[in-house]
Amino acid sequence: MNTVASDPDGLAEGSGDSDPVAVELDGVTKRYGDATAVGDVSLRVREGEFFTLVGPSGCGKTTTLRLIAGFEDPSAGTVRFAGESVAGVPPEDRDVGVVFQSYALFPHMTVGENVAYGLNFADPPEGVTRDERVADLLDLVDLPDAADRDPESLSGGQQQRVAMARALAPGPDVLLLDEPMSALDARLRERLRAQVKRIQSELGITTIYVTHDQEEALAVSDRVAVMNDGTPEQVAPPRTVYREPATRFVAEFVGDNNVFSGEVRDAPADGEFAVAVDDADETLRVGTDESDTRPEPGDRADFCVRPEHLRVAGDGDPSATRDADATRDGTENALRATVASAEFLGETTRVTLDWGDRELLVRTVDPLDGAVTVSFDPGDAHVIEVEGENDR
Amino acid sequence: MTDGDDHGGDADDGGDADDHGDDTDDHGGRLARVRAGTEARALTALAVLTSLTLVVAFYYPTATVLVEAVVVDGAVTLGVFADVLTDPFYFGELARLLSGEPPGVVARALLSPDRRLGIVGFTAYQAVLSTVASVALGLPAAYLLARFEFPGRKTLRSLTIVPFVLPSIMVGVGFVATFGQNGTLNAALSALGLPPVDLMFTLEAVVIAHAFYNAPLVARVTTAAWESVDASAVETARSLGAGPVRAFVDVVAPQVYPAVLTGAALTFVFTFGTFPIVLALGGFELATVEVFVYRLVRDLNYAEAAALAVVELVVSLAVLLAYLRYEARNATSTRGARPLPRRSLVPPSLSPRELLPRAGLAAYGVVAAVVFLAPIASMILASVTGGDGALTLDNYRFLVERQQTGAAFQVRPWPAIRNSLAFAGAATLLALPMGVVVAVLTTRRYRGRTLVDAAAMAPLAVSGIIVGLGLLRGLVFGVEIAGWRIAAGGAVAIVVAHAVAGYPFVVRTVSPGLSGLDRSLVESARALGASRARVIRDVELPLVWPAVVAGAAFAFAISIGEFTSTVVLATGADAYTMPVAIERFIGRRLGPATAMGVVLLVVTGLSFVVIERLGGEHRGL
């Protein structure tokens, strides 16, 4: 069905593929009454990996994290830590560190006492005293002088870092981060995520990160699981998820995209085939990999083209003539569209175009207006899914 | 969490530390696990201990009395019940329905002017009137406290707790001093040249006294709900085109009204089981169910007393259960991110819109002063006034003389004060852990939680007379179990009875704090290695500590003012308390009773301040 069928976890593509599996979910399901929050999820997270669960609200990512932490028990399936089932093991015995969106710092304790709390139940590393351990962790998160402060006197970003230090102090095997940045403003979020990433790679700790922000997920992760309706739709390194989305949902959720549906017109030749696009009276040429299911005329196909792969020229522009030539050669697709709206983003402008009965997203540097010609190389189109007539 | 996929369901419980497998772990881990198991068991043990205390101190004694309603001479019979249910003396015209007369006839009789309500009917009737009066008197106070800013607002808000914990017998004395024939009301009326009124032994006096008690309760719960209304919800309604009145009706009222209902339900239950107020203000002429149960017990007619008490219990429990179900269904923990802004009491302009509510509040202030301040002031005034109207300390001299020369059978002031303080201290020490344990149990989510809640709250609904009688016969007279005679002194029984009466209030103050805690605090602590029991000790209790202290203050105050079961249990001269002493004095002359009342007021006030100092602000009830 999709392009990564041979490697559903994308394990082979991630870094350090020889590392042992730290956390494994095997057919894990969580139901609340009739509602299924997490449905039959199977994932493997390797030791030292930065693994991210990303998806829209209600997709089950937080519940998945809570199942790993042990705050919830699965309705079916098994969670394994280092190959051992943790069924029935309470959270306090799982050796996990958890950072919540609300940070959940204990308001009746100082920052130092917060960080030291986990050391009541686990010894600091050999030769390190409790106080030294607290100081080390506060150094690690760049808050060396905060030990005696009241958590409530800290800013949101500082509280988030204290929560990190507290989670890391007992030396957990796995760090679980549940939307730890979503209460912060955008700029601070970018700074902190870089810090989280730095700390993670310094300690080499297995980290499972939950976020609804796909940009954040792409920025920090070794691998990403894009979740929808309680199941991961694609598990792969960020580049793969971005360039080769496995499903229509992933294509639309991760980054800006133009997703097309249509009917296949001819069998592939020279790595290309033609699709008659719905909602527009045009046929576009689409490139195909050898690994793809071979489409046949009459099949339905979904494919996508990123805005940055769409070239735009205003009418009367010299490049428009060139593009038109290329189109006649059959090497380029050319689409006649009109500008509907534009959002100025600084470096670029995101322009929405009307094309047939649908819209196209493009990115330009210069402002655009009126009628334009949009072109793209068939090789820049990614085929998401081809469905034969018999499958329907 | 803004993320919608955070589902509820606190699946963990204290016992889950035991049931994980034996991992091949290092020695330290195993030790930690053994310790975690012990802690989990400690929580279970505490819960079992609390249940046992409740069984010994409440359920068993109560049951031994109630069972007499259906067991006569060793045989089970519904005869006593049938007699009570079909006796017009108890059920008025309703009894005719229960004894098989057609409903039409009964309905006509009920509508006729000379209908009889019977004792149960009258009790319900006065409880409804008292509830209406309490709500009517409580809502303006809530409006004032929630919507206006003025100096002393916070103090006034804290003071709303005071009437509820004032000893009822003392309030009775205060009302006699205010509304009695020679009370301050008549003094004021005659000074104005108006004819005197006699409110004593009238329904009005009883209803006002009940409002004195319960209106502040209504005001408290309503204020809390009103303050938690998010201003942006109101602003949203306004921006969508609703006027101020419409926004109030559509947005504020639906959020406040459940709290009003809470106050009303509790008021009904409290006033349905009223005893000392009616005893002091109504006498047997206005006998309510509880007063009549007392009378039947005094006449040693236990079977009928028990049957009547069961009727009372059924009514009160039905209301409490309905309320708990309603509360469970409507439980919203949405705390207003931003409360509604308070207005100044001084009108910013002279427009009718600004003046009208403030004029209303001013009028309310006068009524409130008469209802809430006059009884206390009158009691103090009466205690220093002689029969001739001149100021005198004779009443206090009487107390001192009684202390010095009183005969052994007479009630002396000092033992009463000493007993009250000792019982209250001991009862608090017992009620506090019980209340905290039950609060922890009721804030967890599991099947049948409402039932546990109701069972734990049952002492609020059961006749104090019956509890007292059950303890008297069960604990004081002793029970024989397998040849062993187990008996406790009257003092122990009183402490136990007080603890049982007080601990629901500990639960009620502590559990809102516990359920209001951010769940991720608990989960963070657990992920850091703390067992469930350890989290209670390290995180939850420290954070709800002010509520625990408030609960302790409640338990203490309830004990010091408790009259109903004390009067049954304080048989010997060694176990009477201040409220019992007041009741003994009031039988003769008002003067010494008011003096004793002032002593009780001072002692209660001082204890309350001490407890308050140790803790923080009140939450919950």
Interface residues (C-beta under 8 A of the other chain):
Chain A: Y32 A35 A37 S57 G58 C59 G60 K61 T62 T63 A69 G70 F71 E72 D73 E84 G88 V89 P90 P91 E92 D93 R94 V96 G97 V98 F100 Q101 S102 A104 F106 P107 H108 Y117 G118 N120 F121 A122 D123 A163 R166 A167 A169 P170 P172 L176 D178 E179 S182 H212
Chain B: M1 T2 D3 G4 D5 D6 H7 G8 G9 A11 D12 D16 A17 D19 H20 G21 D23 G28 G29 A32 R33 A36 D518 S520 L521 E523 S524 A525 R526 A527 L528 G529 A530 S531 R532 D538 V539 P542 L543
